[in-house]
């Protein structure tokens, strides 16, 4: 089993785990909640006509997403097996599917958690897994963003500084017991694990993480590209054509060009997406599934090119890999997506993964800081602090 966001069944689509709510902000917010609260919602579609029997259980993980030694009865009041009983059949959509929703229960202990969905009470028949976070407020966390201290990266990188006051905890060895993780835009590929402390005052119970090491630097990247699939009767933003082919709804996006030398100043949603069907009457069960074609016009490269975003968990795999069309002299990929508003970007393998879309210090980004604490003799890492910073926000 993989301890990350992963789908094991090709028929399972549009997997979401976010704070509950019907607004855009809820659907793009990080899956983070407090101890004792139950305000996260898991949802997914199964591209079948009939409903199945799905169940979910939870795994407590350490800061590095390896399973901890905590037993389920330590972090849950209930037996660690929950049936997913809330589901609806699609309406109006040409692609039939069943939409499942499940409210994540409250937890007694903080930390990283993995929700694992399986079929027919057979825990070997895995369907999907999704990460989420439960934190307690036992520390005070500060975060700031500066330019990179390295001259060659000052135009492109953002440097993170973190301060921690742990007066609410008894730490014998704060250097080893605390782990700081910083994440940009909810991206696993832009996550820094275990930042090294640069100053510790045990009397004041204060730690500063402020160094010249490259671990404190993040590529600013660029503002995300976006397209609108909220209608299938006419073309939305950045959609060149939408049509029916072999009983499939197909959308051809406008051809993209590299942005490496251009800062794209626009309002984005930091690589996320949300489902929207402006013509449907039933929200998430009326939205259509659309075969969406991406095209990027750049010279052929020896390095692989991928199209990524929250819609595919930022994964570089066969589904996100773009193929070069010799006739069009462009890279292209077709991805099945549910109607909505999407952010995306192009990355490539090699020393400069952001060479296509560029990287700039001015870019607006969401940073999250996770503070983990390993108690002496404890069975797992507790998540004792959490903070967000929207850098250079324009809303």
C-alpha positions as CSV (number, residue, x, y, z in Angstrom):
1,X,0.0,0.0,0.0
2,X,1.2,3.5,-0.8
3,X,1.1,6.1,2.0
4,X,0.2,9.0,-0.2
5,X,-2.7,10.3,-2.4
6,X,-3.2,7.4,-4.7
7,X,-6.0,5.8,-6.8
8,X,-5.8,2.0,-7.4
9,X,-8.8,1.7,-9.7
10,X,-9.0,3.5,-13.0
11,X,-12.8,3.9,-12.7
12,X,-12.3,6.0,-9.5
13,X,-12.1,9.7,-10.4
14,X,-12.2,13.2,-8.9
15,X,-11.1,12.2,-5.4
16,X,-11.3,15.1,-3.0
17,X,-10.6,15.5,0.7
18,X,-11.2,19.0,1.9
19,X,-13.1,21.0,4.6
20,X,-16.8,20.5,4.3
21,X,-18.7,23.3,2.5
22,X,-20.4,24.2,-0.7
23,X,-18.2,27.2,-1.6
24,X,-15.0,27.5,-3.7
25,X,-12.8,28.2,-0.7
26,X,-13.7,25.0,1.0
27,X,-13.1,22.9,-2.1
28,X,-9.6,24.2,-2.6
29,X,-8.5,24.5,1.1
30,X,-5.9,22.1,2.6
31,X,-7.3,19.0,4.4
32,X,-6.3,20.2,7.8
33,X,-8.5,20.1,11.0
34,X,-8.1,20.2,14.8
35,X,-8.2,17.4,17.3
36,X,-11.8,16.6,18.3
37,X,-13.3,18.3,15.2
38,X,-15.1,16.5,12.3
39,X,-15.3,19.0,9.4
40,X,-13.4,17.2,6.6
41,X,-15.3,15.6,3.7
42,X,-14.0,12.8,1.4
43,X,-15.7,12.4,-2.0
44,X,-15.0,10.5,-5.2
45,X,-16.8,9.2,-8.3
46,X,-17.0,5.7,-9.6
47,X,-17.5,5.5,-13.3
48,X,-20.1,2.7,-13.1
49,X,-23.8,2.5,-13.4
50,X,-24.4,0.6,-10.1
51,X,-23.3,1.4,-6.6
52,X,-20.6,-0.7,-4.8
53,X,-20.0,-1.4,-1.1
54,X,-17.1,0.8,0.0
55,X,-15.4,1.0,3.4
56,X,-12.7,3.3,4.9
57,X,-10.2,2.9,7.7
58,X,-7.5,5.2,9.0
59,X,-3.8,4.9,9.6
60,X,-1.8,7.3,11.9
61,X,1.5,8.2,10.4
62,X,4.7,9.9,11.6
63,X,6.0,13.2,10.1
64,X,7.7,11.3,7.2
65,X,4.4,9.5,6.4
66,X,5.5,6.1,7.7
67,X,3.0,4.3,9.9
68,X,3.3,5.1,13.6
69,X,3.0,2.6,16.4
70,X,-0.3,4.0,17.6
71,X,-3.2,1.5,17.7
72,X,-6.6,2.6,16.3
73,X,-8.2,2.5,19.7
74,X,-5.8,5.2,20.8
75,X,-6.9,7.8,18.2
76,X,-10.5,6.8,17.5
77,X,-13.5,6.3,19.7
78,X,-15.1,4.0,17.1
79,X,-14.0,0.7,15.5
80,X,-11.6,1.5,12.7
81,X,-13.9,0.5,9.8
82,X,-16.6,2.8,8.4
83,X,-19.1,2.0,5.6
84,X,-19.6,4.7,3.1
85,X,-23.4,4.9,2.9
86,X,-23.9,8.3,1.3
87,X,-23.9,8.1,-2.5
88,X,-25.9,9.5,-5.5
89,X,-26.2,8.4,-9.1
90,X,-25.3,10.9,-11.8
91,X,-28.0,12.8,-13.6
92,X,-28.0,14.3,-17.0
93,X,-24.3,13.4,-17.6
94,X,-23.6,11.2,-20.6
95,X,-20.9,9.4,-18.6
96,X,-22.7,7.6,-15.9
97,X,-21.1,7.5,-12.5
98,X,-21.8,7.2,-8.8
99,X,-20.7,10.0,-6.4
100,X,-19.7,8.9,-2.9
101,X,-19.3,11.2,0.1
102,X,-18.0,10.5,3.6
103,X,-17.5,12.7,6.6
104,X,-14.2,12.1,8.3
105,X,-14.7,11.4,12.0
106,X,-13.0,13.3,14.8
107,X,-9.7,12.0,16.2
108,X,-8.3,12.0,19.8
109,X,-4.7,12.3,18.9
110,X,-3.0,14.8,16.5
111,X,-0.8,13.8,13.6
112,X,-0.7,12.7,9.9
113,X,-3.5,10.4,8.9
114,X,-4.2,8.4,5.8
115,X,-7.8,7.5,4.8
116,X,-7.8,4.1,3.0
117,X,-10.9,3.1,1.0
118,X,-11.5,-0.5,0.0
119,X,-14.2,-2.6,-1.5
120,X,-16.6,-5.2,0.0
121,X,-14.7,-5.3,3.4
122,X,-11.7,-6.8,1.7
123,X,-8.8,-4.7,2.8
124,X,-6.7,-6.1,0.0
125,X,-9.1,-4.7,-2.6
126,X,-7.8,-1.2,-2.3
127,X,-9.6,1.7,-4.1
128,X,-7.8,4.9,-3.0
129,X,-5.9,6.6,-0.3
130,X,-5.8,10.2,0.8
131,X,-3.7,12.2,3.3
132,X,-5.0,14.6,5.8
133,X,-3.8,16.4,9.0
134,X,-5.1,16.7,12.5
135,X,-3.3,19.3,14.7
136,X,-3.3,20.6,18.3
137,X,-2.5,24.1,19.3
138,X,0.4,23.6,21.7
139,X,2.9,25.9,20.0
140,X,3.1,29.3,18.4
141,X,4.4,29.3,14.8
142,X,5.6,32.2,12.7
143,X,6.5,32.1,9.0
144,X,7.9,34.7,6.7
145,X,9.1,34.8,3.1
146,X,12.2,36.6,1.8
147,X,14.3,36.6,-1.3
148,X,16.8,33.8,-1.7
149,X,20.2,34.7,-0.2
150,X,22.0,33.2,-3.2
151,X,22.7,35.7,-5.8
152,X,21.9,33.4,-8.7
153,X,18.5,32.6,-7.2
154,X,17.3,36.0,-6.0
155,X,15.1,36.5,-9.0
156,X,13.6,33.0,-9.0
157,X,13.4,31.7,-5.4
158,X,11.5,32.4,-2.2
159,X,13.3,31.7,1.1
160,X,11.3,30.5,4.1
161,X,12.0,31.5,7.7
162,X,10.1,29.8,10.6
163,X,10.0,30.6,14.3
164,X,8.7,28.3,17.0
165,X,7.6,29.0,20.6
166,X,7.0,25.7,22.4
167,X,6.2,26.9,25.9
168,X,3.2,24.6,25.9
169,X,5.3,21.5,25.7
170,X,8.0,19.8,27.8
171,X,10.9,19.1,25.5
172,X,14.0,17.4,26.8
173,X,15.9,17.6,23.5
174,X,14.1,20.2,21.3
175,X,16.6,19.9,18.5
176,X,15.7,16.2,17.9
177,X,12.1,16.2,19.2
178,X,10.7,18.8,16.9
179,X,10.4,18.3,13.1
180,X,9.4,21.2,10.9
181,X,7.8,20.6,7.5
182,X,7.0,23.3,5.0
183,X,4.8,22.9,2.0
184,X,4.0,25.1,-1.0
185,X,0.6,25.1,-2.6
186,X,-0.2,21.6,-1.2
187,X,2.4,20.1,-3.5
188,X,4.2,16.9,-2.4
189,X,7.0,17.8,-4.9
190,X,7.5,21.2,-3.2
191,X,7.6,20.0,0.4
192,X,10.6,20.4,2.6
193,X,11.0,17.9,5.4
194,X,12.7,18.4,8.7
195,X,14.1,21.9,8.4
196,X,17.3,22.2,10.5
197,X,17.1,24.6,13.5
198,X,19.6,27.5,13.4
199,X,19.0,29.0,16.9
200,X,17.6,27.4,20.1
201,X,16.9,29.2,23.4
202,X,15.8,26.5,25.8
203,X,15.1,29.0,28.6
204,X,12.7,31.0,26.5
205,X,11.6,27.7,24.7
206,X,12.1,29.3,21.3
207,X,13.6,27.9,18.1
208,X,14.4,29.7,14.9
209,X,14.8,28.1,11.5
210,X,16.5,30.6,9.4
211,X,19.5,29.4,7.3
212,X,21.4,29.9,4.1
213,X,21.0,26.2,3.2
214,X,19.1,25.4,0.0
215,X,16.5,23.5,2.0
216,X,15.1,26.9,3.0
217,X,14.7,27.9,-0.6
218,X,11.6,27.2,-2.7
219,X,11.2,28.0,-6.4
220,X,8.7,30.8,-6.7
221,X,7.4,29.0,-9.9
222,X,4.9,31.1,-11.9
223,X,1.2,31.8,-11.5
224,X,-0.8,28.8,-12.7
225,X,-2.4,28.5,-16.1
226,X,-6.2,28.0,-16.0
227,X,-9.2,26.8,-18.1
228,X,-12.9,26.7,-17.6
229,X,-14.9,23.5,-18.3
230,X,-18.0,24.6,-16.4
231,X,-20.1,24.4,-19.6
232,X,-20.3,22.0,-22.5
233,X,-22.6,24.1,-24.7
234,X,-20.0,26.8,-25.5
235,X,-16.3,27.3,-25.0
236,X,-15.1,28.7,-21.6
237,X,-11.8,30.4,-20.8
238,X,-8.9,28.9,-22.7
239,X,-11.1,26.3,-24.3
240,X,-10.7,26.4,-28.1
241,X,-13.4,23.8,-29.0
242,X,-15.8,21.5,-27.3
243,X,-17.6,18.7,-29.3
244,X,-19.0,15.2,-29.2
245,X,-16.9,12.3,-30.7
246,X,-17.9,8.6,-30.4
247,X,-20.4,9.5,-27.6
248,X,-17.6,11.2,-25.7
249,X,-17.5,14.9,-24.8
250,X,-14.1,16.3,-26.0
251,X,-12.5,19.7,-25.2
252,X,-9.6,21.1,-27.1
253,X,-7.7,23.7,-25.0
254,X,-6.0,26.5,-26.7
255,X,-2.4,25.8,-27.6
256,X,0.0,26.9,-24.9
257,X,3.5,28.5,-25.3
258,X,6.4,28.6,-22.8
259,X,6.4,31.2,-20.1
260,X,10.0,30.8,-18.9
261,X,10.9,34.4,-19.4
262,X,7.5,36.0,-18.6
263,X,5.9,36.4,-15.2
264,X,2.2,35.6,-15.6
265,X,0.5,38.0,-13.3
266,X,-3.0,36.8,-12.8
267,X,-5.3,35.5,-10.0
268,X,-5.1,31.8,-9.7
269,X,-6.1,29.2,-7.1
270,X,-2.6,27.8,-6.5
271,X,-2.9,24.8,-8.7
272,X,-6.2,23.6,-7.3
273,X,-9.5,22.9,-9.0
274,X,-13.2,22.9,-8.2
275,X,-16.2,21.2,-9.7
276,X,-18.8,23.4,-11.4
277,X,-21.6,22.8,-13.9
278,X,-23.3,26.0,-14.7
279,X,-26.1,24.3,-16.7
280,X,-26.8,21.4,-14.4
281,X,-29.4,21.4,-11.6
282,X,-27.8,18.8,-9.3
283,X,-24.3,20.1,-8.7
284,X,-21.7,17.4,-8.5
285,X,-23.9,14.6,-10.0
286,X,-24.9,16.5,-13.1
287,X,-21.3,17.5,-14.1
288,X,-20.1,15.8,-17.3
289,X,-16.8,14.0,-17.7
290,X,-14.8,15.6,-20.5
291,X,-11.8,14.3,-22.5
292,X,-9.6,17.3,-22.2
293,X,-6.8,17.8,-24.7
294,X,-3.7,19.8,-23.7
295,X,-1.2,21.1,-26.3
296,X,2.1,22.8,-25.6
297,X,4.1,24.2,-28.6
298,X,7.8,23.9,-27.8
299,X,10.7,22.2,-29.6
300,X,11.1,18.5,-29.0
301,X,13.3,17.8,-26.0
302,X,15.2,14.8,-24.6
303,X,13.5,15.5,-21.2
304,X,10.0,14.2,-20.5
305,X,7.3,16.8,-20.3
306,X,4.3,16.5,-17.9
307,X,1.1,18.5,-17.3
308,X,0.3,18.6,-13.6
309,X,-2.0,20.1,-11.0
310,X,-4.1,19.1,-8.0
311,X,-6.3,17.2,-10.4
312,X,-3.7,14.5,-10.8
313,X,-2.0,14.9,-7.4
314,X,1.0,16.5,-9.1
315,X,2.2,13.1,-10.2
316,X,4.6,12.5,-13.0
317,X,3.4,9.3,-14.5
318,X,2.1,7.8,-17.7
319,X,-1.3,9.6,-17.3
320,X,0.4,13.1,-17.1
321,X,3.2,12.4,-19.6
322,X,2.9,14.4,-22.8
323,X,3.7,12.9,-26.2
324,X,5.3,14.9,-29.0
325,X,3.3,15.4,-32.1
326,X,5.7,15.6,-35.1
327,X,3.1,17.2,-37.3
328,X,1.9,19.9,-34.9
329,X,5.5,20.2,-33.5
330,X,4.0,20.3,-30.1
331,X,3.5,18.2,-27.0
332,X,0.0,16.9,-26.3
333,X,-1.9,14.9,-23.7
334,X,-5.6,13.9,-23.2
335,X,-6.9,13.6,-19.7
336,X,-10.4,12.8,-18.5
337,X,-11.7,15.5,-16.2
338,X,-15.0,16.4,-14.5
339,X,-16.5,19.7,-15.4
340,X,-15.1,22.6,-13.4
341,X,-12.4,25.3,-13.1
342,X,-8.8,24.0,-13.3
343,X,-5.3,25.3,-12.6
344,X,-2.4,23.5,-14.2
345,X,1.3,23.9,-15.2
346,X,3.9,22.2,-17.3
347,X,7.0,20.6,-15.7
348,X,9.8,18.5,-17.1
349,X,12.4,16.1,-15.9
350,X,16.0,17.2,-15.4
351,X,17.9,19.9,-13.5
352,X,15.3,22.6,-14.2
353,X,11.8,21.1,-13.9
354,X,10.2,24.6,-14.0
355,X,12.0,25.7,-17.2
356,X,8.8,25.7,-19.3
357,X,6.6,27.9,-17.1
358,X,9.5,29.7,-15.3
359,X,10.1,30.7,-11.7
360,X,9.8,34.1,-10.1
361,X,10.2,35.6,-6.7
362,X,7.0,37.7,-7.2
363,X,4.7,34.7,-7.6
364,X,1.8,34.4,-5.1
365,X,2.0,31.1,-3.2
366,X,0.4,29.5,-0.2
367,X,2.8,28.2,2.4
368,X,2.0,25.8,5.2
369,X,4.1,25.0,8.3
370,X,3.6,21.7,10.2
371,X,5.2,21.3,13.6
372,X,5.7,17.7,14.7
373,X,6.7,16.7,18.2
374,X,8.1,13.2,19.2
375,X,7.4,12.7,23.0
376,X,9.9,10.7,24.9
377,X,8.7,7.1,24.9
378,X,5.8,8.1,22.6
379,X,4.4,5.8,19.9
380,X,4.2,8.4,17.1
381,X,4.7,12.0,16.1
382,X,2.1,14.5,17.2
383,X,1.2,17.5,15.1
384,X,1.4,20.2,17.7
385,X,1.4,23.3,15.5
386,X,0.1,24.5,12.1
387,X,0.3,27.8,10.3
388,X,-0.5,29.2,6.9
389,X,1.0,32.2,5.0
390,X,-0.4,33.5,1.7
391,X,2.6,35.2,0.2
392,X,2.0,38.2,-2.1
393,X,-1.8,37.6,-2.1
394,X,-3.8,40.0,-4.3
395,X,-7.4,39.2,-3.3
